[in-house]
Amino acid sequence: MVVAPSKLERPPGDRVKTDRRDAERLAWLLPIGELAGVRVPTVAEEAARDLVRAREDARADLMRARHRLSKLLLRSGLVVAGVAWTQAHGRWLVSMGRALDQPGLGVAVDEAMGRCWPSRGAVTGWMRHW
């Protein structure tokens, strides 16, 4: 039987944790049926969890990149006139990146745009196999 430690109730004030005390407590709880077993996930379930975690990480990276680009443009005095992160916004960003007077700033905007509109092929490819 596999038991999740977080499912075990501990009396208040029982702060000392040793292997011996844990073993005695498990031996006491098992015969009276107080231990709730947990199911070990299958390989496919773990793979699905890994995919979800990877997608959440990619989404968080995308949001950070978008915020960085927005703040970079804001520091340069450029504010989006319409709805952000649409195709029209992307065209506006491309035109702004080319129209910037400072070449370093244009490179920074291009680099940031590459992070905001990455190739979606990898994520789409993962989803097709699922």
Backbone as XML, in Angstrom:
<?xml version="1.0"?>
<chain id="A" units="angstrom">
  <residue number="1" name="MET">
    <atom name="N" x="0.849" y="-1.179" z="0.000"/>
    <atom name="CA" x="0.000" y="0.000" z="0.000"/>
    <atom name="C" x="0.893" y="1.239" z="0.000"/>
  </residue>
  <residue number="2" name="VAL">
    <atom name="N" x="0.519" y="2.206" z="-0.801"/>
    <atom name="CA" x="1.209" y="3.493" z="-0.838"/>
    <atom name="C" x="0.316" y="4.502" z="-0.127"/>
  </residue>
  <residue number="3" name="VAL">
    <atom name="N" x="0.915" y="5.232" z="0.811"/>
    <atom name="CA" x="0.170" y="6.200" z="1.607"/>
    <atom name="C" x="0.802" y="7.571" z="1.408"/>
  </residue>
  <residue number="4" name="ALA">
    <atom name="N" x="-0.038" y="8.560" z="1.180"/>
    <atom name="CA" x="0.452" y="9.936" z="1.038"/>
    <atom name="C" x="0.636" y="10.537" z="2.429"/>
  </residue>
  <residue number="5" name="PRO">
    <atom name="N" x="1.827" y="11.043" z="2.743"/>
    <atom name="CA" x="2.050" y="11.639" z="4.057"/>
    <atom name="C" x="1.134" y="12.818" z="4.345"/>
  </residue>
  <residue number="6" name="SER">
    <atom name="N" x="0.731" y="13.526" z="3.311"/>
    <atom name="CA" x="-0.134" y="14.682" z="3.525"/>
    <atom name="C" x="-1.542" y="14.270" z="3.942"/>
  </residue>
  <residue number="7" name="LYS">
    <atom name="N" x="-1.915" y="13.018" z="3.714"/>
    <atom name="CA" x="-3.245" y="12.537" z="4.081"/>
    <atom name="C" x="-3.323" y="12.094" z="5.542"/>
  </residue>
  <residue number="8" name="LEU">
    <atom name="N" x="-2.173" y="11.947" z="6.191"/>
    <atom name="CA" x="-2.155" y="11.518" z="7.584"/>
    <atom name="C" x="-2.406" y="12.708" z="8.493"/>
  </residue>
  <residue number="9" name="GLU">
    <atom name="N" x="-3.316" y="12.499" z="9.431"/>
    <atom name="CA" x="-3.575" y="13.562" z="10.403"/>
    <atom name="C" x="-2.539" y="13.469" z="11.510"/>
  </residue>
  <residue number="10" name="ARG">
    <atom name="N" x="-2.049" y="14.618" z="11.924"/>
    <atom name="CA" x="-1.086" y="14.666" z="13.018"/>
    <atom name="C" x="-1.719" y="15.444" z="14.160"/>
  </residue>
  <residue number="11" name="PRO">
    <atom name="N" x="-1.566" y="14.937" z="15.348"/>
    <atom name="CA" x="-2.121" y="15.672" z="16.488"/>
    <atom name="C" x="-1.425" y="17.022" z="16.648"/>
  </residue>
  <residue number="12" name="PRO">
    <atom name="N" x="-2.140" y="18.032" z="17.120"/>
    <atom name="CA" x="-1.495" y="19.332" z="17.329"/>
    <atom name="C" x="-0.407" y="19.198" z="18.395"/>
  </residue>
  <residue number="13" name="GLY">
    <atom name="N" x="0.692" y="19.820" z="18.157"/>
    <atom name="CA" x="1.811" y="19.769" z="19.093"/>
    <atom name="C" x="2.763" y="18.624" z="18.820"/>
  </residue>
  <residue number="14" name="ASP">
    <atom name="N" x="2.435" y="17.738" z="17.892"/>
    <atom name="CA" x="3.327" y="16.619" z="17.555"/>
    <atom name="C" x="4.302" y="17.087" z="16.487"/>
  </residue>
  <residue number="15" name="ARG">
    <atom name="N" x="5.295" y="17.819" z="16.912"/>
    <atom name="CA" x="6.239" y="18.424" z="15.976"/>
    <atom name="C" x="7.463" y="17.552" z="15.718"/>
  </residue>
  <residue number="16" name="VAL">
    <atom name="N" x="7.783" y="16.666" z="16.637"/>
    <atom name="CA" x="8.971" y="15.841" z="16.483"/>
    <atom name="C" x="8.682" y="14.763" z="15.455"/>
  </residue>
  <residue number="17" name="LYS">
    <atom name="N" x="9.560" y="14.662" z="14.467"/>
    <atom name="CA" x="9.342" y="13.698" z="13.396"/>
    <atom name="C" x="10.567" y="12.803" z="13.309"/>
  </residue>
  <residue number="18" name="THR">
    <atom name="N" x="10.368" y="11.541" z="13.593"/>
    <atom name="CA" x="11.439" y="10.562" z="13.442"/>
    <atom name="C" x="10.889" y="9.365" z="12.691"/>
  </residue>
  <residue number="19" name="ASP">
    <atom name="N" x="11.774" y="8.576" z="12.111"/>
    <atom name="CA" x="11.350" y="7.386" z="11.383"/>
    <atom name="C" x="10.672" y="6.387" z="12.316"/>
  </residue>
  <residue number="20" name="ARG">
    <atom name="N" x="11.208" y="6.260" z="13.519"/>
    <atom name="CA" x="10.635" y="5.308" z="14.462"/>
    <atom name="C" x="9.202" y="5.712" z="14.830"/>
  </residue>
  <residue number="21" name="ARG">
    <atom name="N" x="9.001" y="6.990" z="15.139"/>
    <atom name="CA" x="7.655" y="7.458" z="15.490"/>
    <atom name="C" x="6.694" y="7.284" z="14.314"/>
  </residue>
  <residue number="22" name="ASP">
    <atom name="N" x="7.184" y="7.602" z="13.111"/>
    <atom name="CA" x="6.341" y="7.432" z="11.924"/>
    <atom name="C" x="5.967" y="5.963" z="11.732"/>
  </residue>
  <residue number="23" name="ALA">
    <atom name="N" x="6.929" y="5.069" z="11.896"/>
    <atom name="CA" x="6.668" y="3.640" z="11.721"/>
    <atom name="C" x="5.672" y="3.140" z="12.762"/>
  </residue>
  <residue number="24" name="GLU">
    <atom name="N" x="5.833" y="3.581" z="13.999"/>
    <atom name="CA" x="4.896" y="3.167" z="15.043"/>
    <atom name="C" x="3.489" y="3.679" z="14.741"/>
  </residue>
  <residue number="25" name="ARG">
    <atom name="N" x="3.416" y="4.912" z="14.278"/>
    <atom name="CA" x="2.109" y="5.493" z="13.966"/>
    <atom name="C" x="1.448" y="4.760" z="12.792"/>
  </residue>
  <residue number="26" name="LEU">
    <atom name="N" x="2.228" y="4.441" z="11.755"/>
    <atom name="CA" x="1.684" y="3.694" z="10.615"/>
    <atom name="C" x="1.233" y="2.299" z="11.044"/>
  </residue>
  <residue number="27" name="ALA">
    <atom name="N" x="2.040" y="1.649" z="11.891"/>
    <atom name="CA" x="1.678" y="0.316" z="12.375"/>
    <atom name="C" x="0.408" y="0.368" z="13.213"/>
  </residue>
  <residue number="28" name="TRP">
    <atom name="N" x="0.168" y="1.443" z="13.903"/>
    <atom name="CA" x="-1.029" y="1.596" z="14.721"/>
    <atom name="C" x="-2.259" y="1.914" z="13.857"/>
  </residue>
  <residue number="29" name="LEU">
    <atom name="N" x="-2.071" y="2.737" z="12.802"/>
    <atom name="CA" x="-3.198" y="3.158" z="11.964"/>
    <atom name="C" x="-3.637" y="2.097" z="10.953"/>
  </residue>
  <residue number="30" name="LEU">
    <atom name="N" x="-2.711" y="1.253" z="10.500"/>
    <atom name="CA" x="-3.036" y="0.275" z="9.452"/>
    <atom name="C" x="-4.120" y="-0.721" z="9.874"/>
  </residue>
  <residue number="31" name="PRO">
    <atom name="N" x="-4.007" y="-1.379" z="11.040"/>
    <atom name="CA" x="-5.038" y="-2.373" z="11.383"/>
    <atom name="C" x="-6.423" y="-1.773" z="11.618"/>
  </residue>
  <residue number="32" name="ILE">
    <atom name="N" x="-6.502" y="-0.514" z="11.984"/>
    <atom name="CA" x="-7.822" y="0.063" z="12.249"/>
    <atom name="C" x="-8.411" y="0.735" z="11.013"/>
  </residue>
  <residue number="33" name="GLY">
    <atom name="N" x="-7.702" y="0.638" z="9.895"/>
    <atom name="CA" x="-8.236" y="1.134" z="8.629"/>
    <atom name="C" x="-8.227" y="2.644" z="8.483"/>
  </residue>
  <residue number="34" name="GLU">
    <atom name="N" x="-7.322" y="3.318" z="9.149"/>
    <atom name="CA" x="-7.261" y="4.775" z="9.090"/>
    <atom name="C" x="-6.307" y="5.307" z="8.024"/>
  </residue>
  <residue number="35" name="LEU">
    <atom name="N" x="-5.635" y="4.412" z="7.316"/>
    <atom name="CA" x="-4.713" y="4.853" z="6.267"/>
    <atom name="C" x="-5.447" y="4.863" z="4.931"/>
  </residue>
  <residue number="36" name="ALA">
    <atom name="N" x="-5.370" y="5.985" z="4.251"/>
    <atom name="CA" x="-5.987" y="6.106" z="2.930"/>
    <atom name="C" x="-4.901" y="5.893" z="1.877"/>
  </residue>
  <residue number="37" name="GLY">
    <atom name="N" x="-5.038" y="4.830" z="1.135"/>
    <atom name="CA" x="-4.058" y="4.543" z="0.093"/>
    <atom name="C" x="-4.238" y="5.466" z="-1.100"/>
  </residue>
  <residue number="38" name="VAL">
    <atom name="N" x="-3.173" y="5.673" z="-1.820"/>
    <atom name="CA" x="-3.227" y="6.484" z="-3.032"/>
    <atom name="C" x="-2.808" y="5.617" z="-4.206"/>
  </residue>
  <residue number="39" name="ARG">
    <atom name="N" x="-3.271" y="5.981" z="-5.365"/>
    <atom name="CA" x="-2.949" y="5.250" z="-6.583"/>
    <atom name="C" x="-1.758" y="5.912" z="-7.261"/>
  </residue>
  <residue number="40" name="VAL">
    <atom name="N" x="-0.806" y="5.114" z="-7.663"/>
    <atom name="CA" x="0.361" y="5.616" z="-8.383"/>
    <atom name="C" x="-0.059" y="5.869" z="-9.826"/>
  </residue>
  <residue number="41" name="PRO">
    <atom name="N" x="0.209" y="7.067" z="-10.351"/>
    <atom name="CA" x="-0.214" y="7.360" z="-11.730"/>
    <atom name="C" x="0.531" y="6.497" z="-12.750"/>
  </residue>
  <residue number="42" name="THR">
    <atom name="N" x="-0.138" y="6.234" z="-13.852"/>
    <atom name="CA" x="0.472" y="5.456" z="-14.931"/>
    <atom name="C" x="1.484" y="6.325" z="-15.682"/>
  </residue>
  <residue number="43" name="VAL">
    <atom name="N" x="2.241" y="5.675" z="-16.532"/>
    <atom name="CA" x="3.234" y="6.397" z="-17.337"/>
    <atom name="C" x="2.537" y="7.403" z="-18.252"/>
  </residue>
  <residue number="44" name="ALA">
    <atom name="N" x="1.409" y="7.020" z="-18.823"/>
    <atom name="CA" x="0.671" y="7.923" z="-19.715"/>
    <atom name="C" x="0.134" y="9.126" z="-18.948"/>
  </residue>
  <residue number="45" name="GLU">
    <atom name="N" x="-0.344" y="8.908" z="-17.726"/>
    <atom name="CA" x="-0.834" y="10.026" z="-16.915"/>
    <atom name="C" x="0.294" y="10.978" z="-16.540"/>
  </residue>
  <residue number="46" name="GLU">
    <atom name="N" x="1.449" y="10.429" z="-16.217"/>
    <atom name="CA" x="2.605" y="11.279" z="-15.911"/>
    <atom name="C" x="3.027" y="12.075" z="-17.136"/>
  </residue>
  <residue number="47" name="ALA">
    <atom name="N" x="2.977" y="11.444" z="-18.310"/>
    <atom name="CA" x="3.322" y="12.148" z="-19.551"/>
    <atom name="C" x="2.343" y="13.293" z="-19.802"/>
  </residue>
  <residue number="48" name="ALA">
    <atom name="N" x="1.064" y="13.058" z="-19.537"/>
    <atom name="CA" x="0.062" y="14.116" z="-19.708"/>
    <atom name="C" x="0.330" y="15.259" z="-18.726"/>
  </residue>
  <residue number="49" name="ARG">
    <atom name="N" x="0.674" y="14.937" z="-17.498"/>
    <atom name="CA" x="0.995" y="15.977" z="-16.514"/>
    <atom name="C" x="2.216" y="16.784" z="-16.946"/>
  </residue>
  <residue number="50" name="ASP">
    <atom name="N" x="3.228" y="16.076" z="-17.468"/>
    <atom name="CA" x="4.419" y="16.776" z="-17.945"/>
    <atom name="C" x="4.077" y="17.719" z="-19.092"/>
  </residue>
  <residue number="51" name="LEU">
    <atom name="N" x="3.194" y="17.270" z="-19.985"/>
    <atom name="CA" x="2.772" y="18.116" z="-21.099"/>
    <atom name="C" x="2.046" y="19.362" z="-20.599"/>
  </residue>
  <residue number="52" name="VAL">
    <atom name="N" x="1.165" y="19.186" z="-19.639"/>
    <atom name="CA" x="0.426" y="20.319" z="-19.084"/>
    <atom name="C" x="1.389" y="21.297" z="-18.410"/>
  </residue>
  <residue number="53" name="ARG">
    <atom name="N" x="2.349" y="20.755" z="-17.644"/>
    <atom name="CA" x="3.333" y="21.628" z="-16.983"/>
    <atom name="C" x="4.162" y="22.391" z="-18.012"/>
  </residue>
  <residue number="54" name="ALA">
    <atom name="N" x="4.586" y="21.706" z="-19.077"/>
    <atom name="CA" x="5.380" y="22.366" z="-20.113"/>
    <atom name="C" x="4.576" y="23.466" z="-20.796"/>
  </residue>
  <residue number="55" name="ARG">
    <atom name="N" x="3.296" y="23.201" z="-21.047"/>
    <atom name="CA" x="2.446" y="24.214" z="-21.679"/>
    <atom name="C" x="2.249" y="25.413" z="-20.761"/>
  </residue>
  <residue number="56" name="GLU">
    <atom name="N" x="2.044" y="25.158" z="-19.456"/>
    <atom name="CA" x="1.896" y="26.259" z="-18.505"/>
    <atom name="C" x="3.179" y="27.086" z="-18.419"/>
  </residue>
  <residue number="57" name="ASP">
    <atom name="N" x="4.328" y="26.414" z="-18.437"/>
    <atom name="CA" x="5.603" y="27.133" z="-18.415"/>
    <atom name="C" x="5.772" y="27.987" z="-19.665"/>
  </residue>
  <residue number="58" name="ALA">
    <atom name="N" x="5.422" y="27.418" z="-20.828"/>
    <atom name="CA" x="5.534" y="28.168" z="-22.081"/>
    <atom name="C" x="4.598" y="29.373" z="-22.071"/>
  </residue>
  <residue number="59" name="ARG">
    <atom name="N" x="3.408" y="29.182" z="-21.533"/>
    <atom name="CA" x="2.443" y="30.293" z="-21.455"/>
    <atom name="C" x="2.962" y="31.391" z="-20.529"/>
  </residue>
  <residue number="60" name="ALA">
    <atom name="N" x="3.540" y="31.014" z="-19.397"/>
    <atom name="CA" x="4.099" y="31.999" z="-18.470"/>
    <atom name="C" x="5.278" y="32.742" z="-19.114"/>
  </residue>
  <residue number="61" name="ASP">
    <atom name="N" x="6.118" y="32.003" z="-19.854"/>
    <atom name="CA" x="7.230" y="32.648" z="-20.567"/>
    <atom name="C" x="6.711" y="33.649" z="-21.592"/>
  </residue>
  <residue number="62" name="LEU">
    <atom name="N" x="5.645" y="33.265" z="-22.307"/>
    <atom name="CA" x="5.052" y="34.157" z="-23.299"/>
    <atom name="C" x="4.527" y="35.428" z="-22.643"/>
  </residue>
  <residue number="63" name="MET">
    <atom name="N" x="3.848" y="35.293" z="-21.526"/>
    <atom name="CA" x="3.313" y="36.475" z="-20.837"/>
    <atom name="C" x="4.443" y="37.383" z="-20.352"/>
  </residue>
  <residue number="64" name="ARG">
    <atom name="N" x="5.513" y="36.791" z="-19.828"/>
    <atom name="CA" x="6.660" y="37.610" z="-19.398"/>
    <atom name="C" x="7.283" y="38.342" z="-20.578"/>
  </residue>
  <residue number="65" name="ALA">
    <atom name="N" x="7.404" y="37.653" z="-21.719"/>
    <atom name="CA" x="7.978" y="38.284" z="-22.912"/>
    <atom name="C" x="7.087" y="39.424" z="-23.400"/>
  </residue>
  <residue number="66" name="ARG">
    <atom name="N" x="5.779" y="39.215" z="-23.378"/>
    <atom name="CA" x="4.861" y="40.276" z="-23.797"/>
    <atom name="C" x="4.968" y="41.490" z="-22.881"/>
  </residue>
  <residue number="67" name="HIS">
    <atom name="N" x="5.047" y="41.245" z="-21.582"/>
    <atom name="CA" x="5.174" y="42.368" z="-20.651"/>
    <atom name="C" x="6.483" y="43.119" z="-20.866"/>
  </residue>
  <residue number="68" name="ARG">
    <atom name="N" x="7.572" y="42.366" z="-21.093"/>
    <atom name="CA" x="8.857" y="43.019" z="-21.354"/>
    <atom name="C" x="8.776" y="43.890" z="-22.594"/>
  </residue>
  <residue number="69" name="LEU">
    <atom name="N" x="8.168" y="43.379" z="-23.662"/>
    <atom name="CA" x="8.046" y="44.153" z="-24.900"/>
    <atom name="C" x="7.171" y="45.382" z="-24.681"/>
  </residue>
  <residue number="70" name="SER">
    <atom name="N" x="6.061" y="45.219" z="-23.987"/>
    <atom name="CA" x="5.181" y="46.368" z="-23.724"/>
    <atom name="C" x="5.918" y="47.448" z="-22.944"/>
  </residue>
  <residue number="71" name="LYS">
    <atom name="N" x="6.682" y="47.035" z="-21.929"/>
    <atom name="CA" x="7.403" y="48.015" z="-21.110"/>
    <atom name="C" x="8.544" y="48.666" z="-21.899"/>
  </residue>
  <residue number="72" name="LEU">
    <atom name="N" x="9.192" y="47.905" z="-22.782"/>
    <atom name="CA" x="10.233" y="48.469" z="-23.632"/>
    <atom name="C" x="9.651" y="49.556" z="-24.531"/>
  </residue>
  <residue number="73" name="LEU">
    <atom name="N" x="8.503" y="49.269" z="-25.129"/>
    <atom name="CA" x="7.857" y="50.263" z="-25.993"/>
    <atom name="C" x="7.361" y="51.454" z="-25.183"/>
  </residue>
  <residue number="74" name="LEU">
    <atom name="N" x="6.854" y="51.190" z="-23.987"/>
    <atom name="CA" x="6.370" y="52.279" z="-23.145"/>
    <atom name="C" x="7.507" y="53.214" z="-22.741"/>
  </residue>
  <residue number="75" name="ARG">
    <atom name="N" x="8.670" y="52.639" z="-22.438"/>
    <atom name="CA" x="9.835" y="53.484" z="-22.107"/>
    <atom name="C" x="10.253" y="54.339" z="-23.289"/>
  </residue>
  <residue number="76" name="SER">
    <atom name="N" x="9.962" y="53.869" z="-24.504"/>
    <atom name="CA" x="10.296" y="54.621" z="-25.712"/>
    <atom name="C" x="9.183" y="55.585" z="-26.110"/>
  </residue>
  <residue number="77" name="GLY">
    <atom name="N" x="8.105" y="55.586" z="-25.342"/>
    <atom name="CA" x="7.005" y="56.495" z="-25.637"/>
    <atom name="C" x="6.008" y="55.965" z="-26.645"/>
  </residue>
  <residue number="78" name="LEU">
    <atom name="N" x="6.064" y="54.674" z="-26.952"/>
    <atom name="CA" x="5.143" y="54.077" z="-27.919"/>
    <atom name="C" x="4.047" y="53.327" z="-27.171"/>
  </residue>
  <residue number="79" name="VAL">
    <atom name="N" x="2.799" y="53.696" z="-27.417"/>
    <atom name="CA" x="1.663" y="53.069" z="-26.753"/>
    <atom name="C" x="0.743" y="52.503" z="-27.814"/>
  </residue>
  <residue number="80" name="VAL">
    <atom name="N" x="0.243" y="51.307" z="-27.586"/>
    <atom name="CA" x="-0.649" y="50.639" z="-28.529"/>
    <atom name="C" x="-1.969" y="51.398" z="-28.585"/>
  </residue>
  <residue number="81" name="ALA">
    <atom name="N" x="-2.438" y="51.666" z="-29.799"/>
    <atom name="CA" x="-3.683" y="52.408" z="-29.955"/>
    <atom name="C" x="-4.901" y="51.491" z="-29.877"/>
  </residue>
  <residue number="82" name="GLY">
    <atom name="N" x="-4.785" y="50.273" z="-30.332"/>
    <atom name="CA" x="-5.938" y="49.366" z="-30.365"/>
    <atom name="C" x="-5.794" y="48.247" z="-29.355"/>
  </residue>
  <residue number="83" name="VAL">
    <atom name="N" x="-6.377" y="47.107" z="-29.689"/>
    <atom name="CA" x="-6.331" y="45.933" z="-28.817"/>
    <atom name="C" x="-4.965" y="45.270" z="-28.965"/>
  </residue>
  <residue number="84" name="ALA">
    <atom name="N" x="-4.332" y="44.976" z="-27.840"/>
    <atom name="CA" x="-2.988" y="44.402" z="-27.864"/>
    <atom name="C" x="-3.022" y="42.916" z="-28.206"/>
  </residue>
  <residue number="85" name="TRP">
    <atom name="N" x="-1.940" y="42.432" z="-28.803"/>
    <atom name="CA" x="-1.656" y="41.047" z="-29.105"/>
    <atom name="C" x="-2.632" y="40.423" z="-30.095"/>
  </residue>
  <residue number="86" name="THR">
    <atom name="N" x="-3.038" y="41.248" z="-31.064"/>
    <atom name="CA" x="-3.822" y="40.748" z="-32.192"/>
    <atom name="C" x="-2.916" y="40.796" z="-33.414"/>
  </residue>
  <residue number="87" name="GLN">
    <atom name="N" x="-3.410" y="40.352" z="-34.560"/>
    <atom name="CA" x="-2.616" y="40.423" z="-35.786"/>
    <atom name="C" x="-2.349" y="41.876" z="-36.158"/>
  </residue>
  <residue number="88" name="ALA">
    <atom name="N" x="-3.335" y="42.739" z="-35.966"/>
    <atom name="CA" x="-3.133" y="44.167" z="-36.257"/>
    <atom name="C" x="-2.062" y="44.741" z="-35.336"/>
  </residue>
  <residue number="89" name="HIS">
    <atom name="N" x="-2.062" y="44.326" z="-34.097"/>
    <atom name="CA" x="-1.034" y="44.781" z="-33.160"/>
    <atom name="C" x="0.344" y="44.302" z="-33.612"/>
  </residue>
  <residue number="90" name="GLY">
    <atom name="N" x="0.411" y="43.072" z="-34.103"/>
    <atom name="CA" x="1.685" y="42.546" z="-34.607"/>
    <atom name="C" x="2.193" y="43.344" z="-35.796"/>
  </residue>
  <residue number="91" name="ARG">
    <atom name="N" x="1.282" y="43.708" z="-36.708"/>
    <atom name="CA" x="1.701" y="44.534" z="-37.860"/>
    <atom name="C" x="2.178" y="45.903" z="-37.391"/>
  </residue>
  <residue number="92" name="TRP">
    <atom name="N" x="1.491" y="46.464" z="-36.398"/>
    <atom name="CA" x="1.892" y="47.765" z="-35.850"/>
    <atom name="C" x="3.277" y="47.658" z="-35.223"/>
  </residue>
  <residue number="93" name="LEU">
    <atom name="N" x="3.523" y="46.573" z="-34.497"/>
    <atom name="CA" x="4.841" y="46.390" z="-33.872"/>
    <atom name="C" x="5.942" y="46.287" z="-34.917"/>
  </residue>
  <residue number="94" name="VAL">
    <atom name="N" x="5.657" y="45.565" z="-36.003"/>
    <atom name="CA" x="6.656" y="45.436" z="-37.066"/>
    <atom name="C" x="6.947" y="46.805" z="-37.675"/>
  </residue>
  <residue number="95" name="SER">
    <atom name="N" x="5.910" y="47.587" z="-37.922"/>
    <atom name="CA" x="6.133" y="48.917" z="-38.496"/>
    <atom name="C" x="6.872" y="49.824" z="-37.513"/>
  </residue>
  <residue number="96" name="MET">
    <atom name="N" x="6.576" y="49.708" z="-36.233"/>
    <atom name="CA" x="7.267" y="50.521" z="-35.224"/>
    <atom name="C" x="8.722" y="50.100" z="-35.094"/>
  </residue>
  <residue number="97" name="GLY">
    <atom name="N" x="8.974" y="48.802" z="-35.166"/>
    <atom name="CA" x="10.348" y="48.309" z="-35.066"/>
    <atom name="C" x="11.203" y="48.842" z="-36.194"/>
  </residue>
  <residue number="98" name="ARG">
    <atom name="N" x="10.627" y="48.971" z="-37.380"/>
    <atom name="CA" x="11.382" y="49.490" z="-38.525"/>
    <atom name="C" x="11.523" y="51.008" z="-38.473"/>
  </residue>
  <residue number="99" name="ALA">
    <atom name="N" x="10.561" y="51.669" z="-37.828"/>
    <atom name="CA" x="10.555" y="53.135" z="-37.821"/>
    <atom name="C" x="11.360" y="53.733" z="-36.674"/>
  </residue>
  <residue number="100" name="LEU">
    <atom name="N" x="11.900" y="52.916" z="-35.791"/>
    <atom name="CA" x="12.644" y="53.459" z="-34.655"/>
    <atom name="C" x="13.947" y="54.085" z="-35.116"/>
  </residue>
  <residue number="101" name="ASP">
    <atom name="N" x="14.289" y="55.217" z="-34.514"/>
    <atom name="CA" x="15.497" y="55.941" z="-34.895"/>
    <atom name="C" x="16.762" y="55.247" z="-34.382"/>
  </residue>
  <residue number="102" name="GLN">
    <atom name="N" x="16.674" y="54.660" z="-33.228"/>
    <atom name="CA" x="17.860" y="54.052" z="-32.626"/>
    <atom name="C" x="17.960" y="52.594" z="-33.066"/>
  </residue>
  <residue number="103" name="PRO">
    <atom name="N" x="19.068" y="52.226" z="-33.722"/>
    <atom name="CA" x="19.180" y="50.858" z="-34.236"/>
    <atom name="C" x="19.184" y="49.808" z="-33.116"/>
  </residue>
  <residue number="104" name="GLY">
    <atom name="N" x="19.773" y="50.111" z="-31.972"/>
    <atom name="CA" x="19.797" y="49.162" z="-30.861"/>
    <atom name="C" x="18.400" y="48.874" z="-30.343"/>
  </residue>
  <residue number="105" name="LEU">
    <atom name="N" x="17.584" y="49.905" z="-30.309"/>
    <atom name="CA" x="16.203" y="49.743" z="-29.851"/>
    <atom name="C" x="15.413" y="48.894" z="-30.847"/>
  </residue>
  <residue number="106" name="GLY">
    <atom name="N" x="15.658" y="49.086" z="-32.129"/>
    <atom name="CA" x="14.988" y="48.278" z="-33.149"/>
    <atom name="C" x="15.353" y="46.806" z="-33.020"/>
  </residue>
  <residue number="107" name="VAL">
    <atom name="N" x="16.619" y="46.534" z="-32.748"/>
    <atom name="CA" x="17.055" y="45.144" z="-32.563"/>
    <atom name="C" x="16.394" y="44.556" z="-31.323"/>
  </residue>
  <residue number="108" name="ALA">
    <atom name="N" x="16.329" y="45.349" z="-30.246"/>
    <atom name="CA" x="15.693" y="44.881" z="-29.015"/>
    <atom name="C" x="14.214" y="44.574" z="-29.246"/>
  </residue>
  <residue number="109" name="VAL">
    <atom name="N" x="13.532" y="45.426" z="-29.995"/>
    <atom name="CA" x="12.113" y="45.188" z="-30.291"/>
    <atom name="C" x="11.960" y="43.937" z="-31.148"/>
  </residue>
  <residue number="110" name="ASP">
    <atom name="N" x="12.813" y="43.775" z="-32.169"/>
    <atom name="CA" x="12.743" y="42.577" z="-33.007"/>
    <atom name="C" x="12.972" y="41.311" z="-32.184"/>
  </residue>
  <residue number="111" name="GLU">
    <atom name="N" x="13.963" y="41.366" z="-31.295"/>
    <atom name="CA" x="14.263" y="40.214" z="-30.438"/>
    <atom name="C" x="13.077" y="39.890" z="-29.529"/>
  </residue>
  <residue number="112" name="ALA">
    <atom name="N" x="12.494" y="40.918" z="-28.937"/>
    <atom name="CA" x="11.344" y="40.715" z="-28.051"/>
    <atom name="C" x="10.145" y="40.196" z="-28.829"/>
  </residue>
  <residue number="113" name="MET">
    <atom name="N" x="9.953" y="40.666" z="-30.043"/>
    <atom name="CA" x="8.840" y="40.194" z="-30.869"/>
    <atom name="C" x="9.013" y="38.723" z="-31.211"/>
  </residue>
  <residue number="114" name="GLY">
    <atom name="N" x="10.265" y="38.287" z="-31.405"/>
    <atom name="CA" x="10.523" y="36.871" z="-31.673"/>
    <atom name="C" x="10.097" y="35.989" z="-30.516"/>
  </residue>
  <residue number="115" name="ARG">
    <atom name="N" x="10.187" y="36.513" z="-29.296"/>
    <atom name="CA" x="9.747" y="35.751" z="-28.135"/>
    <atom name="C" x="8.229" y="35.789" z="-27.976"/>
  </residue>
  <residue number="116" name="CYS">
    <atom name="N" x="7.609" y="36.857" z="-28.455"/>
    <atom name="CA" x="6.159" y="36.992" z="-28.292"/>
    <atom name="C" x="5.375" y="36.229" z="-29.345"/>
  </residue>
  <residue number="117" name="TRP">
    <atom name="N" x="5.948" y="36.017" z="-30.508"/>
    <atom name="CA" x="5.286" y="35.253" z="-31.561"/>
    <atom name="C" x="6.179" y="34.080" z="-31.960"/>
  </residue>
  <residue number="118" name="PRO">
    <atom name="N" x="6.381" y="33.131" z="-31.038"/>
    <atom name="CA" x="7.242" y="31.996" z="-31.363"/>
    <atom name="C" x="6.537" y="31.045" z="-32.324"/>
  </residue>
  <residue number="119" name="SER">
    <atom name="N" x="7.303" y="30.145" z="-32.868"/>
    <atom name="CA" x="6.708" y="29.123" z="-33.726"/>
    <atom name="C" x="5.797" y="28.253" z="-32.882"/>
  </residue>
  <residue number="120" name="ARG">
    <atom name="N" x="4.587" y="28.057" z="-33.348"/>
    <atom name="CA" x="3.639" y="27.253" z="-32.589"/>
    <atom name="C" x="3.718" y="25.788" z="-32.989"/>
  </residue>
  <residue number="121" name="GLY">
    <atom name="N" x="4.629" y="25.449" z="-33.875"/>
    <atom name="CA" x="4.703" y="24.084" z="-34.377"/>
    <atom name="C" x="5.001" y="23.048" z="-33.322"/>
  </residue>
  <residue number="122" name="ALA">
    <atom name="N" x="5.875" y="23.353" z="-32.373"/>
    <atom name="CA" x="6.256" y="22.360" z="-31.375"/>
    <atom name="C" x="5.073" y="21.987" z="-30.487"/>
  </residue>
  <residue number="123" name="VAL">
    <atom name="N" x="4.360" y="22.977" z="-29.992"/>
    <atom name="CA" x="3.222" y="22.694" z="-29.113"/>
    <atom name="C" x="2.122" y="21.995" z="-29.892"/>
  </residue>
  <residue number="124" name="THR">
    <atom name="N" x="1.866" y="22.440" z="-31.107"/>
    <atom name="CA" x="0.845" y="21.808" z="-31.929"/>
    <atom name="C" x="1.223" y="20.368" z="-32.232"/>
  </residue>
  <residue number="125" name="GLY">
    <atom name="N" x="2.502" y="20.135" z="-32.476"/>
    <atom name="CA" x="2.972" y="18.773" z="-32.730"/>
    <atom name="C" x="2.762" y="17.865" z="-31.529"/>
  </residue>
  <residue number="126" name="TRP">
    <atom name="N" x="3.015" y="18.387" z="-30.339"/>
    <atom name="CA" x="2.782" y="17.592" z="-29.120"/>
    <atom name="C" x="1.313" y="17.232" z="-29.020"/>
  </residue>
  <residue number="127" name="MET">
    <atom name="N" x="0.453" y="18.201" z="-29.291"/>
    <atom name="CA" x="-0.978" y="17.971" z="-29.123"/>
    <atom name="C" x="-1.501" y="16.939" z="-30.126"/>
  </residue>
  <residue number="128" name="ARG">
    <atom name="N" x="-0.917" y="16.902" z="-31.331"/>
    <atom name="CA" x="-1.375" y="15.942" z="-32.330"/>
    <atom name="C" x="-1.123" y="14.507" z="-31.872"/>
  </residue>
  <residue number="129" name="HIS">
    <atom name="N" x="-0.024" y="14.307" z="-31.153"/>
    <atom name="CA" x="0.309" y="12.954" z="-30.703"/>
    <atom name="C" x="-0.529" y="12.536" z="-29.511"/>
  </residue>
  <residue number="130" name="TRP">
    <atom name="N" x="-1.212" y="13.457" z="-28.910"/>
    <atom name="CA" x="-1.989" y="13.154" z="-27.718"/>
    <atom name="C" x="-3.314" y="12.713" z="-28.135"/>
  </residue>
</chain>
